[in-house]
Each structure stands twice: as structure tokens, then as C-alpha cells.
Amino acid sequence: VYCIVWCLQHQPMMALNTNVSLPVLGDISHIIFDMDGLLLDTETLYSRGISEAVEVCGKPGELYSWQIKMKCMGRTSLEAANIVVNELSLSVTPEEFARIKNEKLAKLFPDCTLMPGALRLVTHLYEHDIPMAMATGCSRDSFEVKSTNHKGLFSMFTHMVFSGSDPDVKRGKPHPDCFILAATRFPRAPSSNKSILVFEDAINGLDAAHAAGMKVVWVPDPQMNLSLGDGKASQILKTLNDFQPEQWSLPPYLTIT
């Protein structure tokens, strides 16, 4: 059963209407979050930084299109660099393009903001002792720059897996490696991967979590073709503010009467 929530209004829902019965979509005990574009609003910064890097390499920045970006989202830095170099026939190696790109991005990332609903949801789950991990395609060094102003949010996770620098991650998304590894590192082990709920924004991350045998809440970019989630996404939301925990047998948000 696939549930699509595509709300016209996106204000934070601090109270629940107890007269409305919501369908239960699963029995979840553990959570894994992606980071870029899901918790942190970095995707616009990625577009800007990579476009600037393309220009340094002698091609117009606007050639870095949505179609190419979609292929890169969720992948490690070098994997994404390899895609851009090949797609645009740049006259540099993937390693050199990754270096140029990362220099541009390092100047932009400290100013990144949280995505709508991210702090509210993570805090709610933390306060109810729901084990949470993060599995991202970026490296530890990149994370440290991005999280400069958001240390409190990330302190609520039991652990984090950085596909771009963790030697135990052999393949980046869309392969399931980072999610499977994150599952094994929970201090309180889940009964099975089916009891883990993954939050993702990228199609590569959706594919990876689905391949790991986990349930997936997909929060895609507005430009994304939603049909790409058919058979993979357990639920599709426009923002994290639309998530209703009780649909996944998790503690509901506080009801204000």
C-alpha cells in the first residue's frame, strides 16, 4: 500500500485532529535519515557550487542541468564528480573536478539552513527515545562544515554513516551499503530491516533504502517525477511537516485541546 500526501498547506501541525483516523502504514522501531536536501537545505548550494566549478573547467554553468543533478544526488563526492565530468565532457579528471567543486562548496555550506520540519521531527523522536541514525553520501569533513550551526540537531543521533569517507561503505547510493551498515551500528538492534523507516529526498537514496529492505518516506524535490517512487516509496510527503508519526506506530505529536 502506497500513501501519497501532497498537501496544499504546509504549516507546522502542532495539534492533531483526534477525530480523524489515519491508516497505519507500518510498525517502526528505528529511524535512519538522509541529510542533504532532507535535513539540511544544501541542494540549492550544491547547484550553485557545481555550476561555478563547471565554469572553472571552461563550460557554461547552466549545463549542469536538473537531469544531471538528479543522477548525482545522494552519491559520494567522487561518484558525483565522475558523472558531471562524463556528462559534460569536461577536460579534467573526476578527482580534479571534485577538488574544484569541494573548494566552491566549502565556502557556501556554513550558511545552510534546516529544511522545514526537520528540527521538530528529530526532537520529537529523540524525546520519545526512538533510536535514530543518519546515512549520507557526503564525507565526515563535509559534514563538519555543513553542520557548523546545527550541532544540537545532530547530537540527537546515536550514530552517523558517511559514505564519502567510511571505509566500511564500499559502494555509495543507490546501493544499499550505507543503510545496511547504519542498521548494524544501532546500540539497540532492530528486529529486522523492515522495522526501520528511512527518510530520503533523492531517487538514489530511495533506491538504496528500498534495496536494503527498509520502509521509505520519500520527500522529493518539487521537480522530481513522482512516478519514480512507484513500488519503492512507502509514503510520499512534500515536507517533513506533513509526517504523522502514529501512521508508523510511533508516538504522536502532542495534541492540544
C-alpha positions as CSV (number, residue, x, y, z in Angstrom):
1,V,0.0,0.0,0.0
2,Y,1.5,3.3,-1.0
3,C,0.3,6.5,0.6
4,I,0.9,9.9,-1.1
5,V,0.4,13.0,1.0
6,W,0.6,16.2,-1.2
7,C,-0.7,19.0,1.0
8,L,-1.7,22.4,-0.3
9,Q,-0.9,24.0,3.1
10,H,2.4,23.3,4.8
11,Q,2.2,25.0,8.2
12,P,3.7,23.0,11.1
13,M,1.0,20.8,12.7
14,M,1.3,21.3,16.4
15,A,-2.0,19.7,17.1
16,L,-3.7,16.6,15.8
17,N,-7.4,16.2,15.0
18,T,-8.2,13.1,17.1
19,N,-11.4,12.7,15.1
20,V,-9.5,11.7,12.0
21,S,-8.4,8.1,11.7
22,L,-5.1,7.8,9.8
23,P,-4.1,4.5,8.1
24,V,-1.3,2.6,9.8
25,L,1.5,2.0,7.3
26,G,4.0,0.1,9.4
27,D,5.3,-0.9,12.8
28,I,8.6,1.1,13.1
29,S,11.1,1.0,15.9
30,H,14.2,2.7,14.4
31,I,14.8,5.6,12.1
32,I,17.5,6.5,9.5
33,F,17.7,9.9,8.0
34,D,19.5,11.1,4.9
35,M,21.0,14.6,5.3
36,D,21.4,16.8,2.2
37,G,18.1,18.1,0.9
38,L,16.2,16.2,3.7
39,L,17.5,17.7,7.0
40,L,19.7,20.4,5.6
41,D,18.8,22.8,2.8
42,T,22.0,22.2,0.8
43,E,20.7,21.2,-2.6
44,T,20.5,24.8,-3.9
45,L,24.0,25.4,-2.6
46,Y,25.2,22.2,-4.5
47,S,23.7,23.5,-7.7
48,R,25.4,26.9,-7.3
49,G,28.8,25.4,-6.3
50,I,28.9,22.8,-9.0
51,S,27.8,25.2,-11.7
52,E,30.6,27.5,-10.7
53,A,33.0,24.6,-10.8
54,V,31.8,23.7,-14.3
55,E,32.6,27.3,-15.4
56,V,36.1,27.0,-13.9
57,C,36.5,24.0,-16.2
58,G,35.6,26.0,-19.3
59,K,31.9,25.1,-19.8
60,P,28.8,27.2,-19.1
61,G,27.5,26.6,-15.6
62,E,23.9,26.2,-16.8
63,L,24.9,22.9,-18.5
64,Y,24.7,21.4,-15.0
65,S,21.0,20.6,-15.5
66,W,18.4,19.0,-13.3
67,Q,18.7,15.8,-15.2
68,I,22.4,15.6,-14.3
69,K,21.8,16.8,-10.8
70,M,19.3,14.0,-10.2
71,K,21.9,11.4,-11.1
72,C,24.3,13.0,-8.6
73,M,22.0,13.4,-5.6
74,G,22.9,11.0,-2.7
75,R,26.2,9.8,-4.2
76,T,29.7,10.3,-2.8
77,S,31.6,13.4,-3.9
78,L,33.9,11.5,-6.3
79,E,31.0,9.5,-7.8
80,A,29.1,12.7,-8.5
81,A,32.2,14.3,-9.9
82,N,32.7,11.4,-12.3
83,I,29.1,11.8,-13.5
84,V,29.5,15.5,-14.2
85,V,32.8,15.1,-16.0
86,N,31.4,12.4,-18.2
87,E,28.1,14.0,-18.9
88,L,29.6,17.4,-19.8
89,S,32.8,16.0,-21.4
90,L,35.0,18.2,-19.1
91,S,38.7,18.3,-19.8
92,V,39.7,17.4,-16.2
93,T,39.8,14.2,-14.2
94,P,36.9,13.4,-11.8
95,E,39.4,13.8,-9.0
96,E,40.4,17.3,-10.1
97,F,36.7,18.3,-10.6
98,A,35.9,17.0,-7.2
99,R,38.6,19.2,-5.7
100,I,37.4,22.3,-7.5
101,K,33.8,21.6,-6.6
102,N,34.6,21.0,-3.0
103,E,36.5,24.2,-2.7
104,K,33.5,26.1,-4.0
105,L,31.1,24.3,-1.8
106,A,33.2,24.7,1.4
107,K,32.5,28.5,1.1
108,L,28.8,28.0,0.8
109,F,27.9,25.2,3.3
110,P,28.4,27.0,6.6
111,D,25.4,29.2,5.8
112,C,23.0,26.3,5.1
113,T,19.7,26.2,6.9
114,L,17.4,23.4,8.2
115,M,14.7,22.0,6.0
116,P,11.0,22.6,7.1
117,G,10.0,20.3,9.9
118,A,13.5,18.7,10.4
119,L,14.1,20.1,13.9
120,R,10.6,19.4,15.1
121,L,10.6,15.8,13.9
122,V,14.1,14.8,15.1
123,T,13.4,16.5,18.5
124,H,10.1,14.7,18.9
125,L,11.6,11.3,18.1
126,Y,14.6,11.9,20.4
127,E,12.3,13.0,23.3
128,H,10.5,9.6,22.9
129,D,13.7,7.6,22.9
130,I,13.3,6.4,19.3
131,P,16.8,5.3,18.0
132,M,17.9,7.5,15.1
133,A,20.9,7.3,12.8
134,M,22.0,9.3,9.7
135,A,23.3,7.8,6.5
136,T,24.6,10.3,4.0
137,G,26.7,10.2,0.8
138,C,29.0,13.0,2.0
139,S,32.3,12.7,3.9
140,R,32.9,13.5,7.6
141,D,34.8,16.6,6.7
142,S,32.0,17.9,4.5
143,F,29.5,17.2,7.3
144,E,31.5,19.2,9.8
145,V,31.3,22.3,7.5
146,K,27.6,21.8,6.8
147,S,26.7,21.3,10.5
148,T,28.5,24.3,11.8
149,N,25.3,26.0,13.0
150,H,23.3,22.8,13.7
151,K,25.3,20.9,16.3
152,G,22.2,20.5,18.5
153,L,20.2,18.7,15.8
154,F,22.9,16.1,15.1
155,S,23.7,15.5,18.7
156,M,20.4,13.6,18.9
157,F,21.5,10.8,16.6
158,T,23.0,7.6,18.0
159,H,25.5,7.4,15.1
160,M,26.1,8.6,11.6
161,V,27.5,6.9,8.5
162,F,29.4,9.0,6.0
163,S,29.6,7.1,2.7
164,G,32.2,9.5,1.3
165,S,34.8,8.6,4.0
166,D,33.7,5.5,5.9
167,P,36.0,2.6,4.8
168,D,33.2,0.1,5.6
169,V,31.0,1.6,2.9
170,K,32.2,0.0,-0.3
171,R,29.5,1.5,-2.6
172,G,27.5,4.7,-2.4
173,K,23.8,5.1,-3.1
174,P,21.8,3.8,-5.0
175,H,23.5,0.7,-3.5
176,P,22.1,-0.2,0.0
177,D,25.5,-0.4,1.7
178,C,25.3,2.7,3.9
179,F,21.8,1.9,5.2
180,I,22.7,-1.7,5.9
181,L,25.8,-0.6,7.8
182,A,23.8,2.1,9.7
183,A,21.3,-0.7,10.8
184,T,24.1,-2.8,12.2
185,R,25.5,0.1,14.3
186,F,22.4,0.8,16.4
187,P,23.2,0.2,20.1
188,R,19.7,-1.5,20.4
189,A,19.5,-3.7,17.3
190,P,16.2,-3.6,15.3
191,S,14.3,-6.9,15.0
192,S,14.7,-6.7,11.2
193,N,15.3,-4.1,8.4
194,K,11.5,-4.0,7.9
195,S,11.2,-2.2,11.3
196,I,13.5,0.6,10.1
197,L,12.0,3.7,8.5
198,V,14.3,5.7,6.2
199,F,13.6,9.4,5.3
200,E,15.1,10.3,1.9
201,D,14.8,13.1,-0.7
202,A,16.9,11.7,-3.6
203,I,15.9,8.9,-6.0
204,N,19.3,7.3,-5.4
205,G,18.6,7.2,-1.7
206,L,15.1,5.9,-2.2
207,D,16.5,3.1,-4.4
208,A,19.2,2.3,-1.8
209,A,16.8,2.2,1.2
210,H,14.3,0.0,-0.8
211,A,17.2,-2.3,-1.8
212,A,18.1,-2.6,1.9
213,G,14.6,-3.9,2.7
214,M,13.5,-0.9,4.7
215,K,10.4,1.2,4.6
216,V,10.9,4.6,3.0
217,V,9.3,8.0,3.4
218,W,10.2,10.0,0.3
219,V,10.3,13.8,0.5
220,P,11.4,14.6,-3.1
221,D,12.4,17.9,-4.7
222,P,9.4,19.6,-6.3
223,Q,10.9,19.0,-9.8
224,M,11.0,15.2,-9.2
225,N,8.8,12.9,-11.3
226,L,6.8,11.2,-8.5
227,S,6.2,8.1,-10.7
228,L,9.9,7.2,-10.0
229,G,8.8,6.3,-6.5
230,D,6.2,3.7,-7.6
231,G,6.8,0.4,-5.9
232,K,9.6,1.8,-3.7
233,A,8.3,4.7,-1.6
234,S,6.0,3.7,1.3
235,Q,4.9,7.3,1.6
236,I,5.5,10.5,-0.3
237,L,5.4,13.8,1.5
238,K,6.0,17.4,0.4
239,T,7.8,18.4,3.6
240,L,8.7,16.7,6.9
241,N,6.0,18.9,8.5
242,D,3.5,16.5,6.8
243,F,4.7,13.4,8.6
244,Q,2.3,11.9,11.1
245,P,4.3,9.6,13.5
246,E,1.3,7.5,14.5
247,Q,0.9,6.2,11.0
248,W,4.1,4.2,11.7
249,S,3.3,3.1,15.2
250,L,5.4,5.9,16.6
251,P,4.4,8.3,19.4
252,P,2.1,11.0,18.0
253,Y,2.8,14.7,18.3
254,L,1.3,16.4,21.4
255,T,-2.4,17.0,20.9
256,I,-3.6,20.5,22.0
257,T,-7.2,20.5,23.1
